[in-house]
Amino acid sequence: MVLSRNEPFQLPVRIIQFGEGNFLRGFFDWMVERMNAQGLFHGGIQLVQPVGQSKCGPINAQSGLYTVILRGIDHGAVVETMERIHCVKGCLNTVTDWREIEAIACSPELRFVCSNTTEAGIEYIENVNTFPAKVARLLHARFHAHQPGLIFLPCELIERNGEQLKACVLRYCTDAAVRAYIERECIFCNTLVDRIVSGYPSEQATHYWQQLGYEDHLMVCGEPFHFMAIEAPRSVREEIPFDAAGFNVLFTDDLTPYRMRKVRVLNGAHTASVLAGHLAGFTYVDEMVRDPAFNAFLRTILFDEILPTITLPDAEKRAFAESVLERFANPFAQHRLLSIALNSVAKWKVRILPTILDYLALYGRIPTGLTASLAALIAFYRQGPVQDVPHVVEFFATQPTVTMILARSDFWGMDLNTLPDFTRQVEVKLDELKEAYGYSSR
């Protein structure tokens, strides 16, 4: 029996979620489900696939239902929980279902927009229907429907994500009245999210189906750990009371130190290692971490290159780094390296480059481990196929030189060839990759 809903969806849709992927379903939607169960929220979520060929079919085939499986080590004990998520109504595609999306956006019940369109999603490109452009269109329609503004909870891992989303949306708005409405009535929260969500447990699906008593083709696995920081006025906390529901969610006036710690240590270590791990033949993060050479590499970049750039007490940041290594080694996570590799160019810019620049300012030299991570990215992207935005994929398909790659300021925000000795060091690391794994060096 395949999991499906036996009765019509009952909850009012209070959240539009741009992003149908594993992370939000295993994190944000899981929290909403639990808040509903505690009687603290009472709201449904309409998933929207923001870009690409429609993936809504499997979600709608199960009427939005799926199971979240949390597995790992929690305070030294092995834990495994399975929870069915009922709060998702289904999935709509922005190409084929725009009128229905717009109708939901204009409904009085709607209060929130959540998103995870990856680091490459929040950007302004003139005459391109980006995610912020779609938001601008929806807010235009909502304004003319005489409905109050919305609260935005973007989960993209970019600095000041709420502010950046708002700035892009306003650039797409040409109607002065709509712009004033957005400024006056909409709240764009800056957020930080943290949970490793590995996705569908393909190798153990049958095992879980037997335990659950139904076939679930949308199961999503993650770790027990979770954290969210939200920079928002008190009114947001009252409308969506994550902390009152017992979640590890912090409402704060300044999430800057939490963001730097998480992005540089957890996400930075991921992005710095997974592409080299894939080139070395590993499939999952935990098997990569168990390899002595990669474990030593991770410890070097974490403790010698990343932590010195973070202005937090030494004991606190070292303890966080050790906890990250423990989470990476979670044998239940089944976190595929290739799933982390999605849109690696934008991720490297956000997660690695700021650390390199701060390290250079501190010590007057380039950190070698993080330099190797860019060499691994180049080798990985030259092999293909890769999952990234079209213009990035098309550029790497031309087999550009290292100098040409580093010169792409539209990728990195600067010409990386201007960093002292950086180009040569990247080329040296590419030669080492070629010798170790047989991949193209120049």
N, C-alpha and C positions, 0 to 999 in steps of 0.2 A: 504494500500500500504506500503510495507516494503522499507525502505530507501536503494537505490542502485544507482550506477553510470550509467548515460545514455550514456557516451562516454568513450573511453579508457583513461587511466591515462596519463596525458600530461607532468607532471613535471619531470625534471631529478632527479634521486635519488642521493641526495647529503649527506644523513644521513642514516647510519644503526643504528637502535635502538634495543639494547638487552634489552628486557622487553616490554611485551604487556599489562601490568597491568594498573590499573586506574590512578595511580599517573602521570606517564609520559604522558599519553594521555590527562589528564586534566591540565597539566602544561606545559611541554616542547613542546609538539606538538601544543598546543593552541598558544604558543608564535610564533612558526614557521609559523603557519597559518596566524597570524596577520602581521608578517613581510612580508610574500608573498603578502598579500593584499595591503601593503604600497609600494610595489615595491622595498623592501630593501634586499630581499634574493633570491627568485625564486628557491626553492628546494623542493624535495619530500623526504619522510621518508619511509624506508623499515623496518617494524617491524620484529624482530626475537625473537621467544620464545626460551630462552637459555636452559631450562631444563624441564623435566617432560613430561607427556602425552600431546599431541598437543591440544592447545586451539585455534588454528588458524581458525577453521571452521567458527564460527560466525563472525569473523572479515572479512574473505574473502567473506562470503555470502553477506555482505553489501559493498563489494568492498573497504573496508578500511574507509568508511564514518561513521561518528557518530556525535553526538551533545554534546557540553560542556555546562552545565547549572551551572551558578554561582549564588549562593543565600546567602544572609547574611545581616549584618549591616555594612554599609560603611559610616564612619563619621556621625553616628547617624541616617542614613536613610536606610530604607529597600530597597534592590536592588535585582533584578533578571534579568539575561540576558541569552539568548540562542543563541549559535553560532555553525554553522555546520562546521566541520573540513574536508577539502578536500585534505590535503597534505600527508595523509598516503596512501601508495600504497596498502598495505595488510600485511599479516603475513606469515612468513616462519618458519619452525621448524628445529632445528639443526640436528635432527635425520633423518628426511625424505627428507629434502630439501637442504642438504649441498652443493651440486654442484651449485645450483642456488645462494645460499648465497655467495659462493666463487666467482662466476662470477661477482656479484655486487661489492664485495670487490676489485676486480681487475679492475673496470671500472674507466676511467679518470674523470668522473663527481663526484665520491665520494670524500668527504672531511672530514666528521665527523663521529665519533662513539659515540653515547650516550648510557648510560646504567643505569638500576636500578635493580640489581639482589639481593637486600637486603644486609644487613651487612654480611651475610654468603656467598655472591657470590664471593667476591674478596679474594681468598686464593689459596695457592699453595699446592696441594696434589699430591705426586709423583704417576705417572701412572694413574691419574684420569683426565678425560676430563672435567675439570672445565671451567668456563667462561674465565679466563685468558688463559687457554690452547687453547680454541677455537680462541681467539684473536691472539695468537701466530701463529696458523695455517693459519689464514687469512693474517696476515702480511707476512708470508713466501711466500704465493701465490702472494701477491701484489708486493713484492720485485722482484720475478722472472718474473712478468708481466711488469717490468720496469716502475711502476707507483710511483709517489711521495708519501711521508709519509702522515699519517692521523692525525687529531686533535681529541683527546679523551676528552669527557665531561662526566665523570662518576658522577652519582647522588646518589650513595650509601652513606649512612650516616656513614662513617667511617673517622677517621682523616687522612688528607693528602691522600684522595682517589685516586687522579691521580698518585701520587708517588707510592702508594701501588700497584695499578694496573700495572704500568710499571715494578716494581720489580718482580711481579709474572710472567708477560709475558716474561721477560728476562730469568727467571729461566727455563721456558719451551722451550726456544730457544737453540738449540744445534749447529746451523749453525753460525759461527763467522761473516760471511758477513751479515746475516740477523740481528744479534745483532747490528752490526755497523750501519746498515740502520735505525733501530729503534732509536738508540741513536742520530743519525745525523738528521733524517728527521721527526720523529714523535713527537708530542707535547701532553703530558699528563697533563691536567689541574686539579688542585685541585678545587673542587667546594663545595658550600653549597646551598641547596634548601629548600624552605619553602612555602608550601601551604597545607592546609588540604583538601584532596580529598576523599570524602566518597564513591564514586562509583555509581553504578546503582541504581536509585530510584525505587526499585521494587514496593513499596506500592503506588507510584504516577505515575507509568508508563503510564497508560491509560489516565490520566489527561494531561500529557505532549504530548502524541501522538495526542490527540485532538487539542492541541494548535499548534503543529508543522505541522500537516496535513499529517503525515506519521508515521509508526511504526519504532522505533529505538531501537533495542535490545542491543545496545552498548552505550547508553547514559551514561554520567559520570557527576556527580555533585560534585561541590567543592565550596570553599568560595571565595569571591572577592579578599581577601588579597593574595599577592604573593611576594616572594623575592628570588633572586639568587645572590650569590657572586661567582665570577670566578677569580682565581689567574692564570693569563696568560699573555704572552707577547702581545704587542700592535697589532701584526699581527692578532691574534685571534679576537680581538674586531673589527677589520676592516672586517674580513670575515663573522662574524655572529653578526651584530650590534644590539643586544638586547636593549641596552640602547638608541640608536638612535631611536628605534621604540617606545619609551615611556614606556618601562617596568621598574619595580623596580628591575633592575639588576645592580649590582656593579662590575666593573672590578677593581681589587685591587692587590697590591703587597703582602698583608698579610691578609688572611681571618680568622686567628686564633681567634680574639676576637668575631667575628660574629658567628663562629662555636660554640664556647663554650656557648655563650648566647642561641643560638637556640637549640643545642643538649641537654643541661642540663635543660633548662626551658621548652621549648615546648615538645620535644620528651621525656625528662626525666619524666615530669609530666604524659604524656600519659602512658609510660611503667610502671611507679610506681603505676598506679591506675586502668588500664583497666581490669587486670586479677582479682583483688579483686572485681571490679564492676561486672564482669561477674558472679563470684561466688555468689554475692549478688542478682543476678537476673535481672540486667539491660541489655538492648540491645544496647542502643545508648549513646554516650558520653554526650550529652546535658541533658538527663534524669538523668544520674549519677551525673552531676555537680549540678543539681537542688536539689538533696537530701541533706538535711542539714548536715548529718554526713560525707558524702563524700566530700562535699564542704569544710567543716572544715579540713578534712584530706588533701585535695589538697592545701589549704592555708598554712597548717603547713609545708608540705614538700617543698613548693615553697619558702615561706618567711623565714622559720626558718632553713631549711636544705640545700636547693640548692643555694639560692642567696648569702649566706655568702662565698661560695667557688668561686664566680665569681668576678674577679678583674676589675670591671667597676664602674663608679660613682653610688652611691646608688640610686639616683632619677631615673637615666636611667634604671637600671635593675629592679627596682620596677615597673616602668611604663610598661616595657615589660612584666613582670609577670602578671600585671593586664590585659593587652591586650590579653594575652594568655587565661586567665580565661574567658574573654568576647568571644573569638573565640570558646572555648570549649562549651560555652552556646548557640552558634548559633542554633536557633530552626530549621533552614532549612538544616543543614549539613547532618543529618541522617548518622552520622559516626558510623558505627558498631564497638563495642568493639572487636569482633572476627576478624575483618579485621586488626585491629592494632596489634592483638596478634600473627600474623604470625612471625615465627622465633624469639620468645621472648627471647630465651637464648642468642643469639648473640646480640640482642638489649639491654638486661639488662647489658651485659658486657660493651657495648659502652656508653650507656646512663646513667647508674646508678652507676656502680662500681667506676668510677673516682671521682664522687662526694663524695661517702662514704669515699674513701681514703683521699681526701683533707679535708673533715670534721674531720676525725680522726686526721689528722696532726694538724689541727687548734685547736681542743678542747680536744683531748685526749680521746674521747669516740665515740661510734658508733651512728649514727642518727637512731632513732627508727622507723620513718616513712618509710625510704628507706629500712630498714631491713625488715619491714613488706611486702614490695613489692616482696622480694625474697621468702618469705614464701607463698605469694599468687601464685607466679610462680610455686613453687613446688606442691602446692595443685592442681592447674589447670592442670599441666602436668601429675599428677598421675591419674586424672579422665579420660583423653583421650576422644575422639581422638583429637590430636593436629596436627598443621601444622608446621613442622620444618624439618631440614635435617635428613635423615634416621638414622644416628648413635645416634642422640639425642633422637629421638622418641623411638628407640630400647632400649636405656639405661633406660629411665624412665618407660618403660613397665615392667622392672624387679622389680619395686617397691623398689628402693634403699633407704637406710637410709639418713638422713640429712647429716651425716658425709661423706658418700660416694659421695653425690651430690656436697658438697662443696669442696671435694678433687679433682674434675675434673678440673685440671689446663688447659686441652685442651679446656674446655668450657669458663673458666673465666680468663685465663692468669696467674693464681696463685692458690694456695691452700687456699681457703677462711677460712679454719679451723685455719689458723695461725693468723687471725685477733682477737684481744682481746675480748673474751666473745661473739664473733659473732655466733658461732654454737649454744650456749645455747639460745641466743636471737631469732634466727630463729625458734628453736624448740618451744619456748614460743609463738611466733606469730602463728605458725601452730596450737598449742592448742587453741588459741583464735579463729582462723578460724573454727576449728572443732566445738567449742561451739556455734559460731554465725551462721554457715551455714551447719553444719553437715558433713564437709569434713574430710578426713583422715588426721591425724596430724603427725604421725611418719612413 
